[in-house]
Amino acid sequence: MNEEKMLKPALIGGVLLGILSSLPFINLFNCFCCAWVIGGGVLASYLYVKDSPFPVTLGRGLILGLLTGLIGTLVTALFFAPFYLMMNRAGGGVIEQIRRTIEQLPNMPPETRETFRSLSERGGMDAFFLVLGFVCMLITYSLAAMLGGLVGVALFEKRKPNEAPVTPLYQPPPNPPPPPDAP
């Protein structure tokens, strides 16, 4: 029905949620139930409902939220990945903390300890955790933005789902003939 028109609202909502989710300190609002992600889904559904000539169903809201979450994940990854790698290279990142924790575990087999050490020295742990974080973000953002799409459609769609566009039963001809002269 309006599939090609879903991309523009999903892009706007996804880019906005991706940028807000990547900015330091501003991204902390995602700690409140994925606020930016759900907000991106709500924004996308608002834009879609506003431009749709037909009533928007909750199923369309789910699809729109999924698209918004996928786009938002890509935007967040593009903005956040360089920052993440830069922090880990400086030694203040998660990888360094994990490496220190693994070295302090008393019952860890030496082979496992050596595998983690070699991975962290070659930079393999950076890539592993970056990909793992991306997959987790993809799942979380998609689900939360789908919820936002549902909420947005429920809030902004006031038309009934089975309601057809209203057309009058009788439509006069475009150029009616002049009335006959009365005697």
C-alpha positions as CSV (number, residue, x, y, z in Angstrom):
1,M,0.0,0.0,0.0
2,N,2.6,2.6,1.0
3,E,5.8,0.5,1.4
4,E,8.0,2.9,-0.6
5,K,6.9,5.8,1.6
6,M,8.1,4.0,4.8
7,L,11.8,4.5,4.0
8,K,11.8,8.3,4.5
9,P,10.3,8.3,8.0
10,A,12.4,5.3,9.0
11,L,15.6,7.1,7.8
12,I,14.7,10.3,9.7
13,G,13.9,8.4,12.9
14,G,16.8,6.0,12.5
15,V,19.4,8.7,11.9
16,L,18.1,10.8,14.8
17,L,18.1,7.9,17.2
18,G,21.6,6.8,16.0
19,I,23.1,10.2,16.4
20,L,21.5,10.8,19.9
21,S,22.5,7.3,21.0
22,S,26.2,7.9,20.0
23,L,26.8,11.2,21.6
24,P,28.5,11.1,25.0
25,F,26.3,11.9,28.0
26,I,23.3,12.4,25.7
27,N,23.3,8.7,25.0
28,L,22.6,8.1,28.8
29,F,19.0,8.7,28.1
30,N,18.9,5.3,26.5
31,C,19.3,4.0,30.1
32,F,15.7,5.0,30.7
33,C,14.1,2.2,28.8
34,C,15.9,2.9,25.5
35,A,14.4,6.4,25.3
36,W,16.1,7.5,22.1
37,V,15.4,4.3,20.4
38,I,11.7,4.2,21.2
39,G,11.5,7.9,20.5
40,G,13.0,7.3,17.0
41,G,10.3,4.7,16.4
42,V,7.5,7.0,17.6
43,L,8.9,9.8,15.4
44,A,9.0,7.6,12.3
45,S,5.4,6.4,12.9
46,Y,4.2,10.0,13.4
47,L,5.8,11.1,10.1
48,Y,4.4,8.0,8.3
49,V,0.8,8.4,9.7
50,K,0.8,12.1,8.9
51,D,1.6,11.5,5.2
52,S,-0.4,8.3,4.7
53,P,-3.8,8.7,2.9
54,F,-5.0,5.4,4.3
55,P,-5.3,4.3,7.9
56,V,-2.0,2.8,9.3
57,T,-2.3,-0.5,11.0
58,L,-0.2,-1.7,14.0
59,G,1.5,-4.2,11.7
60,R,2.8,-1.3,9.6
61,G,4.0,0.4,12.8
62,L,6.0,-2.8,13.6
63,I,7.6,-2.9,10.2
64,L,8.4,0.8,10.4
65,G,9.9,0.4,13.8
66,L,12.0,-2.5,12.6
67,L,13.4,-0.4,9.7
68,T,14.0,2.5,12.1
69,G,15.9,0.2,14.5
70,L,18.0,-1.3,11.8
71,I,18.9,2.2,10.4
72,G,19.6,3.5,13.9
73,T,21.9,0.6,14.7
74,L,23.9,1.3,11.5
75,V,24.2,5.0,12.3
76,T,25.1,4.4,15.9
77,A,27.8,1.9,14.8
78,L,29.2,4.3,12.3
79,F,29.5,7.1,14.9
80,F,30.5,4.9,17.9
81,A,33.0,2.5,16.4
82,P,35.8,5.0,15.9
83,F,35.3,6.3,19.4
84,Y,35.2,2.8,20.9
85,L,38.4,1.8,19.1
86,M,40.2,5.0,20.1
87,M,39.3,4.5,23.8
88,N,40.5,0.9,23.7
89,R,43.8,1.9,22.1
90,A,44.3,4.5,24.9
91,G,43.9,1.7,27.5
92,G,40.8,3.0,29.1
93,G,38.4,0.7,27.6
94,V,36.5,-2.4,28.4
95,I,39.0,-4.7,26.7
96,E,41.7,-3.7,29.1
97,Q,39.5,-4.3,32.1
98,I,38.4,-7.7,30.8
99,R,42.1,-8.7,30.2
100,R,43.0,-7.6,33.8
101,T,40.0,-9.6,35.2
102,I,41.0,-12.7,33.3
103,E,44.6,-12.6,34.5
104,Q,43.3,-12.4,38.1
105,L,41.1,-15.5,37.9
106,P,42.8,-18.2,39.9
107,N,41.2,-21.4,38.4
108,M,41.5,-20.5,34.7
109,P,43.4,-23.0,32.7
110,P,46.7,-21.7,31.3
111,E,45.6,-22.4,27.7
112,T,42.5,-20.2,28.0
113,R,44.5,-17.5,29.7
114,E,47.1,-17.6,26.9
115,T,44.3,-17.5,24.2
116,F,42.8,-14.4,25.7
117,R,46.3,-12.8,26.1
118,S,47.2,-13.4,22.4
119,L,43.8,-12.2,21.2
120,S,44.1,-8.9,23.2
121,E,47.7,-8.4,22.0
122,R,46.7,-8.8,18.3
123,G,43.6,-6.7,18.6
124,G,41.2,-9.6,18.1
125,M,39.4,-8.8,21.3
126,D,38.6,-5.3,20.0
127,A,36.9,-6.7,16.9
128,F,35.2,-9.5,18.8
129,F,33.6,-7.1,21.3
130,L,32.8,-4.6,18.6
131,V,30.9,-7.2,16.6
132,L,29.3,-8.7,19.7
133,G,28.2,-5.2,20.8
134,F,26.8,-4.5,17.3
135,V,24.7,-7.7,17.3
136,C,23.3,-7.0,20.7
137,M,22.6,-3.4,19.7
138,L,20.9,-4.6,16.5
139,I,18.5,-6.9,18.5
140,T,17.8,-4.3,21.2
141,Y,17.3,-1.4,18.9
142,S,15.1,-3.3,16.6
143,L,12.8,-4.5,19.4
144,A,12.7,-1.2,21.1
145,A,12.0,0.8,17.9
146,M,9.3,-1.7,17.0
147,L,7.7,-0.9,20.3
148,G,8.1,2.8,19.5
149,G,6.4,2.2,16.1
150,L,3.5,0.5,17.8
151,V,3.1,3.3,20.3
152,G,3.4,5.9,17.6
153,V,0.7,4.4,15.5
154,A,-1.6,3.9,18.5
155,L,-1.1,7.6,19.5
156,F,-1.3,9.3,16.1
157,E,-3.6,7.2,14.0
158,K,-7.1,8.3,14.6
159,R,-8.8,6.8,11.5
160,K,-10.4,3.4,11.7
161,P,-8.4,0.5,10.1
162,N,-11.2,-0.6,7.7
163,E,-12.3,2.9,6.9
164,A,-12.1,3.7,3.2
165,P,-11.6,7.2,2.0
166,V,-15.0,9.0,2.1
167,T,-16.5,9.6,-1.3
168,P,-20.0,10.9,-1.8
169,L,-22.5,8.6,-3.4
170,Y,-23.6,11.2,-5.9
171,Q,-21.1,13.4,-7.6
172,P,-22.4,16.1,-9.9
173,P,-20.9,16.3,-13.4
174,P,-18.0,18.7,-13.7
175,N,-19.8,21.1,-16.0
176,P,-23.5,20.9,-15.4
177,P,-25.7,22.1,-18.2
178,P,-27.5,25.4,-17.7
179,P,-30.9,25.2,-16.2
180,P,-33.8,25.4,-18.6
181,D,-35.6,28.7,-18.9
182,A,-38.8,28.7,-16.9
183,P,-42.0,30.1,-18.5
